[in-house]
Amino acid sequence: MNAPELGLPMAVPAEGLPARVRVHEVGARDGLQNEKATVPVEVKAEFVRRLAGTGLTTIEATSFVHPRWVPQLADAERLFPAVADLPVELPVLVPNERGLDRALALGARRVAVFASATESFAKANLNRTVDEALAMFEPVVARAKGADVHVRGYLSMCFGDPWEGTVPVEQVVKVCRALLDMGCDELSLGDTIGVATPGHVSALLASLFDAGVPVDALGVHFHDTYGQALSNTYAALRHGVSTVDASAGGLGGCPYAKSATGNLATEDLVWMLRGLGIDTGVDLGSLVATSVWMAAHLGRPSPSRTVRALAGPGDDSDQEK
């Protein structure tokens, strides 16, 4: 008998936390884009379908970038129609107007642009300055909003940059404010190389609130490089943030930041939230089974501690492919 069947973790609510958290699942996009081996489009589609079956309501499907940038996502035109019938939100990334055209042509209703809080990462990721990237996004956001499409703004390097080191809080706030002012509905604060700590998270959120950024427009996206992702998530929850990005099985990194390791595992997040009495609508057993299935296709065990604890020895490799 495993832990959930025994009623574990015991739910002990803490005061001041959201009653419900929306998990923004990024495994199918942010998770798989960093894989060295090509994942067949049929496997990706089945992964999204299995994720939808766990109760997740927002599953980032793919990215409409040029195949030269991210070869692993070159099959976006084949993948999106294969999952578009699912009763969940399926956001996609669009780097420019051409990417938006491709997404809209397939009926996408939620898109995301991806900006940087630092000049070095803007150059590495988009070959532009921060201001040039923002200028590129303006017509994308305007056209998307004109088509009644929800727009998310990703902001990378909010807590540290591998080239520049520390990133001033006011620098992050400035770019966040610019993204909201151009029409983004939601922002995702990215700890791209996993260097954030809870105090830093609290300081950034407090500064964003002082700048007039509403808490319901914010999500957080933590990497677990130094084992701080759950602690940082808890700090964000204490400030009222109720959208958390996570990746099934802990898949992912960042192809343009070599020190970036895996995302916060969705299973680890759901385990913590269950223990806090916070509703996610996610069935943990189904989610673990989905990550075990994907780990078998990738040929390696999941890095998620919760997956390893609940799946049991051998389950990462013995599942039918």
C-alpha positions as CSV (number, residue, x, y, z in Angstrom):
1,M,0.0,0.0,0.0
2,N,1.5,3.3,-1.0
3,A,1.5,6.7,0.8
4,P,-1.7,8.2,-0.8
5,E,-3.7,5.1,0.0
6,L,-2.7,5.5,3.6
7,G,-4.1,9.1,3.5
8,L,-0.6,10.7,3.3
9,P,0.4,13.3,3.3
10,M,-1.9,14.5,6.0
11,A,-3.5,17.8,5.1
12,V,-2.5,20.5,7.6
13,P,-3.6,23.9,6.2
14,A,-1.5,27.0,6.9
15,E,-3.1,30.4,7.3
16,G,-2.8,33.0,4.5
17,L,-2.3,30.6,1.6
18,P,-4.5,30.3,-1.5
19,A,-7.3,27.7,-1.3
20,R,-6.6,26.5,-4.8
21,V,-3.5,26.6,-7.1
22,R,-3.6,26.3,-10.8
23,V,-0.7,24.2,-12.0
24,H,0.6,25.5,-15.3
25,E,2.1,22.2,-16.7
26,V,5.2,22.8,-18.9
27,G,6.6,19.3,-19.3
28,A,5.4,18.8,-22.9
29,R,7.1,22.0,-24.1
30,D,9.8,23.3,-21.6
31,G,10.5,19.7,-20.5
32,L,10.9,18.1,-23.9
33,Q,12.6,21.0,-25.7
34,N,15.8,20.2,-24.0
35,E,16.0,16.5,-24.8
36,K,18.9,15.5,-27.0
37,A,17.1,12.6,-28.7
38,T,14.1,13.3,-30.9
39,V,10.8,12.5,-29.2
40,P,8.3,11.3,-31.8
41,V,5.3,13.5,-32.3
42,E,3.0,10.6,-31.5
43,V,4.7,10.2,-28.1
44,K,4.4,13.9,-27.4
45,A,0.7,13.8,-28.3
46,E,0.1,10.8,-26.0
47,F,2.0,12.6,-23.2
48,V,-0.3,15.6,-23.5
49,R,-3.3,13.4,-23.5
50,R,-2.2,11.5,-20.4
51,L,-1.4,14.8,-18.7
52,A,-4.9,16.0,-19.5
53,G,-6.3,12.8,-17.9
54,T,-4.7,13.6,-14.6
55,G,-6.9,16.7,-14.0
56,L,-4.4,19.3,-15.1
57,T,-6.3,22.2,-16.7
58,T,-3.4,24.1,-18.4
59,I,-0.8,22.1,-20.4
60,E,1.7,24.0,-22.5
61,A,1.7,22.1,-25.7
62,T,4.6,23.4,-27.9
63,S,6.4,26.4,-29.3
64,F,6.1,27.9,-32.8
65,V,9.7,28.9,-33.1
66,H,12.0,28.4,-36.1
67,P,13.2,24.8,-36.1
68,R,16.8,26.0,-36.1
69,W,16.3,27.5,-32.7
70,V,14.7,24.5,-31.0
71,P,14.8,21.5,-33.3
72,Q,12.9,19.3,-30.7
73,L,9.8,21.4,-31.3
74,A,9.9,21.5,-35.1
75,D,6.7,19.3,-35.2
76,A,4.4,22.0,-33.7
77,E,2.2,22.0,-36.8
78,R,1.6,18.3,-36.4
79,L,1.4,18.1,-32.6
80,F,-1.1,20.9,-31.9
81,P,-3.9,19.5,-34.1
82,A,-3.4,16.1,-32.6
83,V,-4.3,17.4,-29.1
84,A,-6.5,20.4,-29.9
85,D,-9.7,18.5,-29.1
86,L,-8.7,18.1,-25.4
87,P,-10.9,20.0,-22.9
88,V,-8.0,21.8,-21.4
89,E,-6.1,25.1,-22.1
90,L,-3.2,24.5,-24.5
91,P,-0.9,27.5,-24.4
92,V,1.9,27.8,-27.0
93,L,5.0,29.9,-27.3
94,V,5.3,32.4,-30.1
95,P,8.6,34.4,-30.6
96,N,7.3,36.8,-33.2
97,E,4.5,37.6,-35.6
98,R,5.4,34.7,-37.9
99,G,5.0,32.3,-34.9
100,L,1.7,34.0,-34.0
101,D,0.5,33.5,-37.5
102,R,1.3,29.8,-37.3
103,A,-0.4,29.4,-33.9
104,L,-3.6,31.3,-34.9
105,A,-3.9,29.3,-38.1
106,L,-4.2,26.2,-36.0
107,G,-6.8,27.7,-33.6
108,A,-4.6,28.4,-30.6
109,R,-6.4,30.5,-28.0
110,R,-3.5,31.0,-25.6
111,V,-0.1,32.2,-26.5
112,A,3.1,33.3,-24.7
113,V,6.0,35.5,-25.5
114,F,9.3,35.1,-23.8
115,A,11.3,38.1,-22.6
116,S,14.4,38.5,-20.5
117,A,15.2,40.6,-17.5
118,T,18.9,40.8,-18.6
119,E,20.7,42.0,-21.6
120,S,23.0,39.0,-21.8
121,F,20.2,36.4,-21.9
122,A,18.2,38.6,-24.4
123,K,21.2,38.4,-26.7
124,A,21.7,34.7,-26.2
125,N,18.0,33.7,-26.5
126,L,16.6,36.3,-29.0
127,N,19.7,38.0,-30.4
128,R,18.3,41.3,-29.3
129,T,18.6,43.8,-26.5
130,V,15.9,43.8,-23.9
131,D,14.3,46.9,-25.4
132,E,14.5,45.5,-28.9
133,A,12.8,42.3,-27.8
134,L,10.0,44.2,-26.1
135,A,9.5,46.2,-29.3
136,M,9.3,42.9,-31.3
137,F,6.6,41.6,-28.9
138,E,4.4,44.7,-29.0
139,P,2.7,43.9,-32.4
140,V,2.5,40.2,-31.4
141,V,0.6,41.0,-28.2
142,A,-1.5,43.6,-29.9
143,R,-2.6,41.2,-32.7
144,A,-3.2,38.4,-30.2
145,K,-5.4,40.6,-28.0
146,G,-7.2,41.8,-31.1
147,A,-8.1,38.2,-31.9
148,D,-9.3,37.7,-28.3
149,V,-6.4,35.4,-27.5
150,H,-4.9,35.2,-23.9
151,V,-1.3,36.3,-23.7
152,R,1.2,35.2,-21.2
153,G,4.6,36.9,-20.8
154,Y,7.5,34.8,-19.7
155,L,10.3,36.7,-18.1
156,S,13.6,34.8,-17.7
157,M,16.5,35.5,-15.4
158,C,14.4,37.2,-12.7
159,F,16.7,36.1,-9.9
160,G,20.1,35.7,-11.4
161,D,22.0,35.4,-14.7
162,P,24.9,33.1,-15.6
163,W,26.8,35.9,-17.3
164,E,25.7,39.0,-15.3
165,G,25.3,37.5,-11.8
166,T,22.8,39.2,-9.6
167,V,19.8,40.9,-11.2
168,P,18.5,44.1,-9.5
169,V,14.9,43.8,-8.4
170,E,14.0,47.1,-10.0
171,Q,15.3,45.9,-13.4
172,V,12.9,42.9,-13.2
173,V,10.0,45.1,-12.2
174,K,10.7,47.5,-15.1
175,V,10.4,44.7,-17.7
176,C,7.4,43.2,-15.9
177,R,5.6,46.5,-16.0
178,A,6.4,46.9,-19.7
179,L,5.0,43.5,-20.6
180,L,1.8,44.2,-18.7
181,D,1.5,47.7,-20.2
182,M,1.7,46.3,-23.7
183,G,-1.3,44.0,-22.9
184,C,0.0,40.7,-21.5
185,D,-2.7,39.1,-19.3
186,E,-0.3,37.1,-17.2
187,L,3.4,37.1,-16.2
188,S,5.5,34.1,-15.3
189,L,8.5,35.0,-13.2
190,G,11.3,32.7,-14.2
191,D,14.2,31.5,-12.0
192,T,16.0,30.2,-15.1
193,I,19.2,28.9,-13.4
194,G,17.6,28.1,-10.1
195,V,19.4,30.5,-7.9
196,A,16.4,32.1,-6.1
197,T,15.9,31.9,-2.4
198,P,12.7,32.6,-0.5
199,G,13.8,36.0,0.7
200,H,14.6,37.1,-2.8
201,V,11.2,35.8,-4.0
202,S,9.4,37.8,-1.3
203,A,11.4,41.0,-2.1
204,L,10.6,40.8,-5.8
205,L,6.9,40.1,-5.2
206,A,6.7,43.0,-2.8
207,S,8.3,45.3,-5.3
208,L,6.0,44.2,-8.1
209,F,2.9,44.9,-5.8
210,D,4.3,48.3,-5.1
211,A,4.6,48.9,-8.8
212,G,0.9,48.1,-9.2
213,V,1.2,44.6,-10.6
214,P,-1.8,42.6,-9.4
215,V,-1.1,39.2,-7.7
216,D,-3.6,37.4,-10.0
217,A,-1.5,38.4,-13.0
218,L,1.5,36.6,-11.6
219,G,2.8,33.0,-11.9
220,V,6.1,31.6,-10.8
221,H,8.5,29.3,-12.6
222,F,11.3,27.8,-10.5
223,H,14.1,25.5,-11.4
224,D,15.5,23.2,-8.7
225,T,19.2,23.6,-9.4
226,Y,20.0,24.2,-5.7
227,G,17.0,22.3,-4.3
228,Q,15.1,25.6,-3.6
229,A,12.1,25.3,-5.9
230,L,9.6,24.2,-3.3
231,S,10.8,26.6,-0.7
232,N,10.6,29.4,-3.3
233,T,7.1,28.3,-4.3
234,Y,6.0,28.4,-0.7
235,A,7.3,31.9,-0.3
236,A,5.2,32.9,-3.4
237,L,2.1,31.2,-2.0
238,R,2.5,33.3,1.2
239,H,2.3,36.4,-1.0
240,G,-1.0,35.2,-2.6
241,V,0.4,33.8,-5.9
242,S,-1.8,31.0,-7.1
243,T,-0.4,30.0,-10.4
244,V,2.7,27.8,-10.4
245,D,4.6,26.4,-13.3
246,A,5.8,22.8,-13.0
247,S,7.0,20.0,-15.3
248,A,5.8,16.4,-15.0
249,G,8.6,14.2,-13.8
250,G,10.9,17.2,-13.4
251,L,11.7,17.3,-17.1
252,G,13.4,20.3,-18.6
253,G,16.0,22.9,-18.4
254,C,17.0,25.7,-20.8
255,P,18.9,25.2,-24.0
256,Y,20.3,28.8,-23.9
257,A,21.5,28.7,-20.2
258,K,23.8,25.7,-19.7
259,S,23.7,25.9,-15.9
260,A,20.0,25.5,-15.9
261,T,18.8,22.1,-14.6
262,G,15.3,20.7,-14.3
263,N,12.1,22.4,-13.6
264,L,10.2,21.9,-10.4
265,A,8.5,18.5,-10.7
266,T,4.7,18.7,-10.8
267,E,4.5,15.6,-8.6
268,D,6.6,17.2,-5.9
269,L,4.6,20.4,-6.1
270,V,1.2,18.5,-5.9
271,W,2.5,16.5,-2.9
272,M,3.4,19.7,-1.0
273,L,0.1,21.4,-1.9
274,R,-1.9,18.3,-0.8
275,G,-0.1,18.5,2.5
276,L,-1.1,22.1,2.9
277,G,-4.7,21.4,2.1
278,I,-4.5,23.3,-1.2
279,D,-6.7,22.1,-4.0
280,T,-5.2,21.5,-7.5
281,G,-7.7,19.1,-9.0
282,V,-4.8,16.8,-10.0
283,D,-4.8,13.1,-9.4
284,L,-1.3,12.3,-8.1
285,G,-1.4,8.6,-8.9
286,S,-2.3,9.3,-12.5
287,L,0.3,11.9,-12.8
288,V,3.0,9.6,-11.4
289,A,2.0,6.9,-13.8
290,T,2.2,9.4,-16.7
291,S,5.7,10.5,-15.7
292,V,6.9,6.8,-15.3
293,W,5.5,6.2,-18.8
294,M,7.4,9.1,-20.3
295,A,10.6,8.2,-18.4
296,A,10.5,4.8,-20.1
297,H,10.3,6.5,-23.5
298,L,13.2,8.7,-22.6
299,G,15.3,5.8,-21.3
300,R,16.0,7.2,-17.8
301,P,14.4,7.5,-14.4
302,S,12.4,10.6,-13.4
303,P,14.4,13.0,-11.2
304,S,11.2,13.7,-9.2
305,R,11.5,12.5,-5.6
306,T,7.8,12.0,-5.4
307,V,7.7,9.9,-8.6
308,R,10.5,7.7,-7.3
309,A,8.9,7.3,-3.9
310,L,5.5,6.4,-5.2
311,A,6.4,4.4,-8.4
312,G,8.7,2.0,-6.5
313,P,11.9,0.3,-7.7
314,G,12.0,-0.7,-11.3
315,D,8.8,1.1,-12.4
316,D,10.8,3.7,-14.3
317,S,12.0,1.2,-16.8
318,D,9.5,-1.6,-16.7
319,Q,6.5,0.3,-18.0
320,E,5.2,-0.6,-21.5
321,K,6.4,1.8,-24.1
